[in-house]
């Protein structure tokens, strides 16, 4: 979305007027300097003036400055580019908003599922405790001759079923917690899984 906004800003600038300010300084010289003759007359041994090696003798300096203003009139190409990039920005904003809504919905659903799973686990624990108390009561009754083996075996089966239900409820609770961590984006951190060494290309 930020990349699209930068591109749209650039194309919008193409529709706006353009103002340029410039300045220039020139130094003009002349190379029409006579040679200096060295030695006696007739030797034809001469050397140029040292000023020639520096671009000639300085005669004048010219200063220039100006302002240039470009006013685009019905620049339809730039307007079309700006409109296209503006649409791209809105589409990116829409995708970002949809992604935020999806994440929010996932977090809410995971939170509700976690609460439901926790309540189911708590109910399973209470049911297992109740079945265990019933079995113990039946064993006490059997000790005084007020119960039968069939009733004890039946209560043991109920207790085993309650324990199985408790294990399943606890598993669902842990899965709901992991689903919430995944929705929040901290699943790897809670499980102490990092990729810093892989990013640094220093896996040990």
C-alpha positions in Angstrom: 0.0 0.0 0.0 2.9 2.4 0.8 4.5 1.6 -2.6 1.3 2.3 -4.4 0.9 5.6 -2.5 4.4 6.6 -3.5 3.8 5.8 -7.2 0.5 7.7 -7.1 2.3 10.7 -5.6 4.8 10.7 -8.5 2.1 10.5 -11.2 0.1 13.3 -9.5 3.2 15.5 -9.6 3.3 15.0 -13.4 0.0 16.8 -13.7 1.1 19.8 -11.6 3.0 22.8 -13.0 6.8 22.6 -13.1 9.0 25.5 -11.9 12.8 25.5 -12.6 15.2 28.1 -11.4 18.7 28.1 -12.9 21.9 30.1 -12.7 25.1 30.2 -14.7 28.5 31.9 -14.4 30.9 32.0 -17.4 34.4 33.4 -17.6 35.6 34.3 -21.1 39.1 34.8 -22.2 41.2 35.2 -25.3 44.0 33.1 -26.8 45.3 35.9 -29.1 48.5 36.4 -27.2 51.7 36.9 -29.1 54.6 34.4 -28.6 57.6 35.5 -26.6 61.0 34.9 -28.3 63.7 33.5 -26.2 67.5 33.7 -27.0 69.1 35.9 -29.7 67.2 37.1 -32.8 67.2 34.6 -35.6 67.3 31.5 -33.5 63.5 30.9 -34.1 63.2 29.5 -30.6 60.0 30.7 -29.0 57.6 29.7 -26.2 53.9 30.5 -25.7 52.6 32.8 -23.1 51.8 30.8 -19.8 48.3 32.1 -19.8 47.5 30.0 -22.9 47.8 26.8 -20.8 45.1 28.1 -18.5 42.5 28.8 -21.2 43.7 32.1 -22.3 43.7 35.5 -20.7 40.6 36.5 -18.6 38.7 39.3 -20.3 35.2 39.2 -18.8 32.8 37.2 -16.6 29.1 36.6 -17.6 26.4 35.9 -15.0 23.1 34.4 -16.1 20.0 33.5 -14.2 16.4 32.6 -15.0 13.1 31.0 -14.1 11.3 28.5 -16.3 7.7 27.6 -15.7 5.9 24.7 -17.4 2.1 24.7 -17.3 0.7 21.4 -18.6 -2.6 22.0 -20.5 -4.9 19.0 -20.7 -2.1 16.5 -20.2 -4.4 13.5 -20.6 -1.6 11.0 -20.4 -0.4 12.2 -17.1 -4.0 12.5 -15.8 -4.7 8.9 -16.9 -1.6 7.7 -15.1 -2.6 9.6 -12.0 -6.1 8.2 -12.1 -4.8 4.7 -12.6 -2.4 4.9 -9.7 -5.1 6.4 -7.5 -7.3 3.3 -8.3 -4.4 1.1 -7.4 -4.0 2.9 -4.0 -7.7 2.4 -3.3 -7.5 -1.3 -4.2 -4.5 -1.8 -1.9 -6.4 0.0 0.9 -9.4 -2.3 0.3 -7.2 -5.4 0.4 -5.6 -4.2 3.6 -8.9 -3.5 5.2 -10.3 -6.9 4.2 -7.2 -8.5 5.6 -7.6 -6.7 8.9 -11.3 -7.8 9.1 -10.3 -11.4 8.3 -7.7 -11.4 11.0 -10.1 -9.8 13.5 -12.7 -12.4 12.7 -10.2 -15.2 13.1 -9.1 -13.9 16.5 -12.7 -13.5 17.7 -13.6 -17.0 16.5 -10.5 -18.5 18.0 -11.2 -16.8 21.3 -14.8 -18.1 21.4 -13.6 -21.6 20.5 -10.9 -21.4 23.3 -13.5 -20.4 25.9 -15.9 -23.1 24.8 -13.1 -25.7 24.8 -12.0 -24.6 28.3 -15.6 -24.9 29.6 -16.0 -28.3 28.1 -12.7 -29.4 29.7 -13.8 -28.1 33.1 -17.1 -29.9 32.7 -15.3 -33.1 31.8 -13.1 -32.9 34.9 -16.2 -32.4 37.1 -17.9 -35.4 35.4 -14.8 -37.6 36.0 -14.7 -36.5 39.6 -18.4 -37.3 40.0 -18.0 -40.8 38.4 -15.0 -41.5 40.6 -17.0 -40.6 43.7 -19.9 -42.8 42.5 -17.5 -45.7 42.0 -15.9 -45.2 45.5 -19.4 -45.1 47.0 -20.4 -48.3 45.2 -17.2 -50.0 46.4 -18.0 -48.9 50.0 -21.5 -50.3 49.6 -20.1 -53.6 48.2 -17.8 -53.8 51.3 -20.9 -54.0 53.5 -22.8 -56.2 51.2 -25.2 -53.6 49.8 -24.0 -53.7 46.2 -22.9 -56.2 43.5 -19.9 -56.8 41.2 -22.0 -55.8 38.2 -22.7 -52.3 39.6 -19.0 -51.8 40.4 -18.0 -52.9 36.9 -20.6 -50.6 35.5 -19.4 -47.6 37.5 -15.8 -48.4 36.4 -16.9 -48.3 32.8 -18.6 -45.0 33.4 -15.4 -43.7 35.0 -13.2 -44.9 32.1 -15.6 -43.2 29.7 -15.4 -40.0 31.7 -11.6 -40.1 31.7 -11.6 -40.6 28.0 -13.9 -37.6 27.6 -11.6 -35.6 29.8 -8.6 -36.4 27.7 -10.4 -35.5 24.5 -11.6 -32.2 26.0 -8.1 -31.3 27.1 -6.8 -32.1 23.6 -9.5 -29.8 22.1 -8.6 -27.1 24.6 -4.9 -27.2 23.7 -5.8 -27.2 19.9 -8.0 -24.1 20.5 -5.1 -22.4 22.4 -2.8 -23.1 19.5 -5.4 -21.8 17.0 -5.6 -18.6 18.9 -1.8 -18.2 19.1 -1.7 -18.7 15.3 -4.4 -16.1 14.7 -2.4 -13.7 17.0 0.8 -14.4 15.2 2.8 -15.5 18.2 2.6 -19.3 17.8 6.3 -19.7 17.0 7.4 -17.4 19.9 5.4 -19.3 22.5 6.9 -22.6 21.3 10.4 -21.0 21.3 10.9 -21.4 17.6 13.1 -18.7 16.0 14.5 -18.2 12.5 17.1 -15.6 13.4 20.0 -18.0 12.6 18.4 -18.8 9.2 18.0 -15.2 8.4 21.7 -14.6 9.3 22.6 -17.7 7.3 24.4 -19.0 10.4 22.6 -22.2 11.2 24.2 -24.2 14.0 
